[in-house]
């Protein structure tokens, strides 16, 4: 399995980290970590693997920070929309007989 992991990591490394999906980048990072943990890393590739792992961690961290900032920007907008919707529904008391109080005069 280690040979398969090394082969798949070599193939994955031909793709720029920024072009990988979050999931694919995480999987590649897991593969590199597995190589380190099992001690199967080829000495000639050790520095390359460390550099690739660092690139992946940096990219994933950047994406998380960017997502967090975007969420923090969008949540207040959603809350405001929700509050506006509540205010609109509170203004309507649900009493659908707005014909008027003079309606008794018709009968």
Secondary structure, 3 states (H helix, E strand, C coil): CHHHHHHHHHHHCCCCHHHCCHHHHHHHHHHHHHHHHHCCCCHHHHHHHHHHHHHHHHHHHHHHHHHHHHHHHHHHHHHHHHHHHHHHHHHCCCCCCCCCHHHHHHC
